[in-house]
Amino acid sequence: MSDLITLAQLSQGYRYNSDSLILADFILKQGIKGAVFDVGAGCGIIGILLK
């Protein structure tokens, strides 16, 4: 992930975890191009990181 992104989370409720960050990093390193269909992937953090 080349650009600096700052993310904030609430202290209660559903929050993203390292799995989402690792998956987004993997996708970016693979050079996958095109649309991403982010369904059932938690709170949508993967879509934000891939934007």
N, C-alpha and C positions, 0 to 999 in steps of 0.2 A: 504494500500500500504506500504509494509514493507521496501523496498529499497528507498534510497534517489535518486530522479531524478530531474535534473534541466532542465527546458524547457525555450526556448527563443521564443518570438513572434515579428513579425514586428509591427510597430506602425500603419501601414495602411493595409487594406485588411482584408480577413477573418481570424479570430482568434478563438481559442477554448474558451469555457466559463465554468462556474461551472457545468453546466448540464453534460458535458462529464466527469468531475472529479467524480461527484456523481455516475453516471452510472458505471464507471470503479470500483469504491470502492464497490458498491453494488454487482457487479459480483464477485469480489474477496472475499467478505465476505460470499457469498453463496457457495463457494467452487466448483464452476462449473469448470469442467475439460474438456479438448479437444480443438478443433479448434474453432476459432471465425471468422465469416465472416463479416468484417467491410465494408459494402457498404452503401453509402449515409449517413455516420455518420459524415459529416463535413470534417475536415482536417486530419483525421486519428489518432488523439490523443488517442482514446480509444485503438486501436491496439498497440500503443507504450506503454501505461501504463499497458496493460495486458501481454506484452512480458516477 
